[in-house]
């Protein structure tokens, strides 16, 4: 089944209601074998495109993954990017800020990890945590030491949305393409996955009591995601809402969106001048003996 990236893209300015976006869709594969074949093909294409990205050295690619716990961010990253050259890709996970990070503006710690031209950067959670977790748990905001007059009502969130949009527009103007994924998981599927982490010994290490505690704030998180996605999905840095109840489907969708984005850059390998070609021919004659 052909995957159309546009089916999952959030148009700029659209009000987002997550209950209207599916967490599960008809499988995009007919069997486990077909899924593996499709993913292998996507991984092969991504590897070639990453090599071209590095060689052309004009663009950088930043992939941002946000989701509720157990939505499959780690699996999507590891499977989709399994064929990418590690020298050209860096993955960063952002958890609770360190003391040093907390003394800077909320974009500082992620800005330091942005990919260079020719590279792929992956943010497993990102600066968006500052308008998601911090919004659901306002006590975190109170501990950030901001001037009191900057924390009135919705002003703080609107200001942060604007800062994010302006940052992403700045990145676009300087050659970085930003793709944002919200892995849309149902509350019931999350419950099943958390239970599996308890019941399957090999998955015990993944279980955290904090995951269960955060479930109590599910509706608050959905509201925060709706506001955030609606305010920050732009033409140059769109959000994609990916149905995540089926992990295999989600991986195929993510890989297709990344491939479409890279192919849309119309990259090419650097040209070789006549002088350089003559030099190469001379060197070849020498090496051939």
JORAHU-V455561 format. One line per field, one symbol per residue. ss: DSSP state (H for helix, E for strand, L for the rest). psi: psi as a letter, one per 20 degrees, with the letter a starting at -180 (. if undefined). burial: b if it has 24 or more other ideal C-beta (glycine too) atoms within 12 Angstrom, else e. A space follows every 50 residues. Layout:
BEGIN
ss = ???
psi = ???
burial = ???
END
This chain:
BEGIN
ss = LLLLHHHHELLLLLLLLHHHLLLLLLLLLLLHHHHHHHHHHHHHHHHHHH HHHHHHLLLEEEEEEEELLLLLHHHHHHHHLLLLLHHHEEEEELLLLLHH HHLLLLLHHHHLLLLLLLLEEEEELLHHHHHLHHHHLHHHHHLLLLLHHH LLLLHHHHHHHHHHHHHHHHHHHLLEEEEEEEEELLHHHHHHHHHHHHHL HHHHHHLLHHHHHHHLLHHHHHHHHHHHHHHHLLLLLLEEEEELLLHHHH HHHHHHHHHHHHHLLLLLLLLLLHHHHHHHHHHHHHHHL
psi = pppohhiiqoqpipppohiipqiprppjqirhghggggggggggghgghh ghggghkhqqpppppqrrqjikggggghghjhjpphijpppppobpqrgg hiirriighhhijqqrpirpqponraiihijfghhhnihgghiikqphii kpciggghhhggggghghhgggijjppppppoooqqhghggghhhhhgho hijhhipphhghhhhhkghgggggggggghhjorhimqqpoopjhohggg ghgghggggggghiilqqqprprhghggghhghghghi.
burial = eebebeebbbeeeeebebeebebebeebbeeeeebeebbeebbebbbebb bbbbebeebbbbbbbbbbbbbbbbbbbebbbebbeeebbbbbebeebeee eeeeebbebbbebbbebbbbbbbbbbbbbbbbbbbbeeeebeebebeeee eeeeebbebbbebbbebbeebbeebbbbbbbbbbbbbebbeebbeeeeee eeeeeeeeeebeebbebbeebbebbbbbbbbbbbebbbbbbbbbbbbbbb bbbbbbbbbbbbeebebeeeeeeeeeeeeeeeeeeeeee
END
